[in-house]
Amino acid sequence: MISNKEEAQLANALTHDINDALNRRIEERFRAALFLADPGLNMDTVTIVSNVENDNELTIDGVDDETIDKAMAIFESQSE
């Protein structure tokens, strides 16, 4: 029989795996939204980091604020 400690470790590992998958999905979706907002954007210079564990934090670097705002509007419209 699995002990409570093992169950907690398994649950934590599963939660971590799910959060990693959600982070990757959000990052991919936002990268696509950035591309739609500015098709000429050099995506090699763009960094996107999602952290669902930290209140759905999303960090974007290498893009101007106007393009980020356009991409966020596209991203949010796709979520509905």
MOVENNOR-V612229 format. One record per residue. N is the residue number from 1. SS is DSSP state (a for helix, b for strand, c for the rest). PSI is psi as a letter, one per 40 degrees, with the letter a starting at -180 (999 if undefined). NEAR is the number of other ideal C-beta (glycine too) atoms within 10 Angstrom. Layout:
n = [N N]
ss = [SS SS]
psi = [PSI PSI]
near = [NEAR NEAR]
This chain:
n = [1 2 3 4 5 6 7 8 9 10 11 12 13 14 15 16 17 18 19 20 21 22 23 24 25 26 27 28 29 30 31 32 33 34 35 36 37 38 39 40 41 42 43 44 45 46 47 48 49 50 51 52 53 54 55 56 57 58 59 60 61 62 63 64 65 66 67 68 69 70 71 72 73 74 75 76 77 78 79 80]
ss = [c c c a a a a a a a a a a a a a a a a a a a a a a a a a a a a a a a a a a c c c c c a a a c b b b b b c c c c c b b b b b c c c a a a a a a a a a a a a a a a c]
psi = [i h i d d d d d d d d d d d d d d d d d d d d d d d d d d d d d d d d d d g d e h g e d e h h h h i g d d g f f h h h h i e i i d d d d d d d d d d d d d e e 999]
near = [4 9 8 7 8 10 11 11 12 11 10 10 10 10 11 11 10 11 14 13 11 15 19 11 12 19 16 12 17 21 16 14 21 24 15 13 19 16 7 5 18 9 12 6 9 17 10 21 12 22 14 16 13 9 6 11 11 17 10 19 10 13 20 10 8 10 16 20 11 17 24 16 12 17 20 10 9 12 7 4]
